[in-house]
């Protein structure tokens, strides 16, 4: 009975060790988000209304894909690890209170005051593109020969003119015939999932979508802990959490849900009010693995031990994926060949993600497992930087989009100016304020 009680509440706060390596790694995931978003105006294949620079190059797309392929899975794994640590230390009630303060509250505050500003910047980007090109992103799509982007922009224009006509365009006859053949399912089943999908994809949370998914996973975690307590369910055998043995089940399980995603490389992103179930489960695998690993001595000793091997495997997986992405998107091939290409891409993407995750964990455990004041400061500031970075980046991207300078200069300038500016704001106005208290706990001068 004593053990059962400890699963849900802890009367006495348990003192826990500081994981400097994982703190630093979580901060890296946040800073990589700044780099990722800084590349987007220089990528020729980014659809939608993101700022478009006059100097674009495919190399920025490679940087984006490399980062996107592992950044958020790594973040969710570390979040799961620290979620279990917080639960062990404060109990379920303490966990929910602290995570509501650190995740839910910032998501609401920044969602109200910052995300609308980002949408406003999007309109500014559109008007700037119209003044430059005469027809916004459509001109760029035609100029670059990007048929996919052109179709997406054309549909958007039709939506603006006539939503009914747009619906007829989007719902092609091929899709309608496919649905008609599935006669054993009534239409309301499809309508239900279509509404769920629509609510999942509408970008309500914009770049803060991950906070919404993380809070849902924490709620699921709390429910599962309650069920495990009620029915006395034991944790899995520790040996299944140790690398590389854990890859035997982690890669196939993740691969199943990766197959449902069609982003060029890496997991899909849905910023809607309700998480899209396949994506939630996908990130839940990383979160759950991290949650299971907390307190496991073998995990702390063995995971990422061969970090250089993992990173080498990730490079090979990425290169294979790049080749088969072309196969998957080649409309000249048969549907069977394109499906095979998608399966290979999904498998290699999954292998890439887990290889980088374990490689990065091992790398940081090897070199950043000790206290360092500078790294600790950057770790504490990283959450604020990520929450506030996108309006600054988009403003700078729009400002320099027509400058006739090498794209590398502009890209590096955007990254450095954004980071420096927000670090100054953090030190002068955030770190010791009530905002800093919400994000990182109370700090004293």
N, C-alpha and C positions, 0 to 999 in steps of 0.2 A: 504493500500500500504506500509506503514511503516513496518508492521509485515512481509510482503512478502520480503521486502528488507533485513531484519535482518536474514532471513533464509539462505541467500547465502553469504552475505558480512557483516562484522562488521568494520566500520571505526575506532571505538575506541575499544581497547582491553579491554575485560571484566575481572575484577579481580575475580578469583575463589578460593574456599577454597581448602585446601590440605586434601586429603583423605588418612590419614596415614594407616588406616586399609587395604584399598584396595591396596595401595602401597606395604605393607608388604606381603599381600596375593599373589600378582603377583610375588614378589620375591620368596616366598615359592614354587610357581609353577616352577620357574626356578631351584631352588636348588633341588627340587624333581627330576628334569630331570637328575641331576648328580647322584643321588642315583639310579634311574631307570637304567641308562646305566651302572652303576657299578655292578648291579646284573646280567647283561646279560651273562657274561662269566661263571657264576656259575649256570645258569639255564639249566637243561637237555633237555628242549623242544624248545630251540631257534634254528630255521632252518637257513640255509645260512652259511656265512663265518665269523661270528663273533668269536672273540677269545674264545677258549674253555679251561676251567680250568680242571685239573685232579680231583679236588674235587668239585663235583656238588651236589646240593640237591634241592628237589622240593619246599622247603620253600622259596627259592629265587624267584621262579616263582610266588608264592603267593604275595610276596612283590611287584613284578613287576606289577601283575594284579591289585592289590589294587591301586597303584599309577596311572597306565595307564588308569584305568576306569574313573578317574575324572580330571586329571591334565590339559590336554589341553582344555576340555570344560570349566573348571574354568578360564583358561587363556584367552580364547576367550570372555567369558562373561565380564571379567574385561576390556579387550581391547575395547569391544564395548562401555562400560560405559565411558572410557576415550576418545574414539573417538568422542562421542557426546560432551563431555566437551571441547575438543580442537576445534571442529567446532563452538560451542557457543562462544568461546573466540576469535578465530582468523578468523572465516569464512571459507568457503569451500576452497578458494585458500590457505589460511594459513594452513588448515588441510592437504591438499595434499602436500604442500611444506615440512612441518614438518615430515609427515609420510614417504615421499620419502627419506628424510635425515636419519631418524631413522630406517626404515625398509628396504627399497629397496637398499640403498647404502651398509649397512652392509651385506645384503644377497649377493650382487654382490662381494664385497671385500673378505668376508670369503668363498664364493663359489669358487672363483678363486684360493685362496691361501691355504685354509684349507681343503676343501673337497677332492681335489686330494691327499693330504697327508693321509686322512682317508682311501682312497682306497688303497694307498700304504701300510698302516698298515694292511689292510685286507690280502694283499698278503704275508706280513711278518708272519701274524698269520697262513696262510695256510702252508707256508714253515716250520714254527716251528712245526705245527701239523704233517706234513709229516715226519720230522726227528724223532719225538717222537713215532708216531704210524705206520708210513710206508704208510699210505693211507689217510691222512688228516681227514676230517670230516666223511668220509664213515666208517672208522674204529670205530669212536665214535658211530655213528648211529647203527651199527651192534652190538657193545658191549652193548649198552643200550637197544637194541631191539626196536628202534624207527623207525618203518616202514615208517611213513610219511616223516621223515627227510631223510631216505635212498632213497626213491623214488625221492625226490627233488634233492638230490645230484647226483643221477644216471642220471636224466634228464640233469643236468648241464654238467656232463661229456659227455653225448651224444651231447649236443650243441657244446662243444669244438671240438668234432670229426667231426660231420656232422650236420649242422643246418637243412638240409632237413629231415634227419631221426628223429631229435628231434621234428620237427613240426608234423610228423606222430605219434610220441609217445604221444605228448601233446593233439593233436586233436583226441581223441579216437572215435571209431565208434559210441559209445553211443551219444556223442555230435553231431556228424555229422547226425545221424538219427533224433535227436531232431530238428536240424536246418532244415532238409529236410521236416519235417512235417509242418513247418510253411511256407507253400507255398505262402501265400498271401503277404509275404514280399520278395522283390527281394534281391539277394545276396549282392548288393552294400550297402544296409542298414546295414547288419551285418558287412560288411567290414569296413564301416565308424565307427561304435561303437567299433569294435576291434582295430582300429587305435587310437581312442580317449583313450581307455583303456590302450593301450600299451604306449602312450605318458604320461599317468597319472601315470603309475607304474614304469617306468624307473627311478632309484634313482638319478636323476640329482642333486637335492637339498639335498639329504641325510638327515641328522638330522636337517637341516634348512628348511625343507618342510613347517613348520608352518608359516614362514615369507612370503612365497609365497602365501599361503592360506589367511593370514591376509591382505596382500596388495590387493588381489582380492576383499575381502570383503569390504575394505575401498573404493575401486573404485565403487563397487555396492552401498555402502552407499551414496556416493557423487551423483550418478545418481538418486537414490531414493529421496534424498533431493531436487534435482533439479526438479523432477517431482511433488513432494509434493508442492513445491513453485509455479510451473507453474499452477497446477490445484487446488490449495488451499485445499489440503487434510489434514484433522485433525489427530492428534495422537489418538490412542485407549484410551478408558476410563481407567482412572487410576486404577480402582478397579480390572481390569484383570491383573494387574502387581504385585499385592500383594499376598504374600504367606499366607496360602496354596492355595488360590483360583486359582492362576495362574497355578498350577499343573494340573488343569482340562483340560487345552489345551496344556500345554507344554509337558506333558508326552506322550499323544497320538501322537502329531506331531513329536516329536523326535523318538518315537517308530517306526514309519513308515520307517524312514531312518536307524535306528539301525538294522532293519530286513534285510537290504541289506548287512550287514557286518558279516564276519565270523571269525574275530580274536577270539582267545580263550576267551578273556573277554575284553569288551570295544570297542572303535571305531577302524576301520581300519586306517592304515597309508599308504598314497600314496605320494611319493616324486618326482613325475614327473613334467615336465614343465607346463602342463595344469592340474589344479585341477580336480579330479574325481568328477562329479556333485553330486552324493549322499553324498559324504563326505563333499563337500563344503557346501551343503545345511544343513547338520547335524551341522557343526560348525557355519554356518550362523544363526541357531536358537539361539544358545547361544550368539553369537555376537549381533544379533538383539535385544534379550531380554535385554542385558546389555545396549545397545544404547538407548532403550526406557526408561530405568529406571533412567537415569541421570536426575537430577533436580526434581524428584518426592519425595516429602516430606514423603509420606507414605512408599515408598521403603526404605528410609533411617531409618525410625523409626521401620518398621515392618518386613522387610525381614530378615530371620534368627533369629527371636525373640526366637523361640523354637529350637535353634541349637542342643541341646542335644537330642531332639526327632528325628530330621532329621538324626543325626549321628547314632542313634539306628536303625532307619529304614534302613539305608545304610548297616549296619552289617547284618541284617536279609536278605536283598535283595542279598547281596554278597553270603551268605551261600546257599541260594536257587539256585542261578546261578551256583555255583560250582557243585551241585548235577546234575542239568539238562545239564550242559556241557558234563558230562559223557554220559548222554542219547543221546544227539545230536551226539556225536562222536562214538557211539556204532554201528559198522557195522553189528552186529548180529540182530539188531532190524529192523522192517519194515520201509520203507521210511516215512510212515505216522507218526509213533511214533517219528522218528528223526526230522521231521518237527515240530511236536508239541513241542519237546524239544527245538528246535531253537526259536520258538515263545516265550516260557517261558523265555529262557535265554535273549532274546532281551528285553522283558518287564522288567525283573528284573534288567538288566544292565541299562536300561534307568532310572528306579526308583532309582537305586543306585547312578547314576551320579548326578541327580538333588538333591537327598538328601544330598550327600556330599557337593555339591556346596553351597546349602543354609546353611548347617550346618557349613561349613568353613567360609562363609560370616558372619554368626551370631557370631561364636566363635571369629573371629578377631575383629568384631565390639565391642564385649564385653570387650576384653582384650588389644587390640592394636590400639585403636582409638585416642590415644594421641601421641604427638611428643616424639620420643626417638632417641637420636643421634646414638646409635649403630644400631638400626633397620633401620634407615634412610640410614646409610652408607652401610649396607648389601643390602638394596633395590637398591641403586644406582649401586652397584658393580655386582648385580645378572645377569644383561644382558650380561656384559662382560664375566662373569664366564661361562654362558651357551654357548655363541658363541665360546669360546675357549676350552671348557672342553673335548670334545670327543677325540681329538688326545692324550691328556695327559692320559685319562682313558684307552684308547686302548693300549697305550705303556706300562703302568703299568700292565694291565691285561696279556699282552703277556709275560712281564718280569717275573711275579710271577706264570704263569700258570702251570709250572712244579715243583714249590716248594712244598715240602711235609709238609705244614703247614695247620692248620685248616682253612677252607674257611672263617669263620667269621673274623679271624685276617686279612686275605688278603682283604676281602671286605671292612672292616672298614679302613684299611690302604689306599686303593685306594681312598675312599671318602675323607678322611682327607688330604692326601698329595695333591690331585688334588685341593681341595678347598683352602688350605693354600698357595700353590704355586701360584695359579692364583690371590688370594687376594694380595699377595706381589707384583706381577707384576702390578696389578691394581693400587696400591698405588704409586709405584715407576715410572711406565712408561705410564699408561693409563689415570688415573683420570684427570690430568691437561693437557693432550695432545689433539691434534686434534681428535684422536680416541674417547677419552672420551667426547669431545664436540659433536661428532656425536651421540654417544649413549645416553648421559644423559644431554646434554646442557653444556655450559661453566661453569667450576669450577675455583675458585680463591683460591690461597694459603693463 
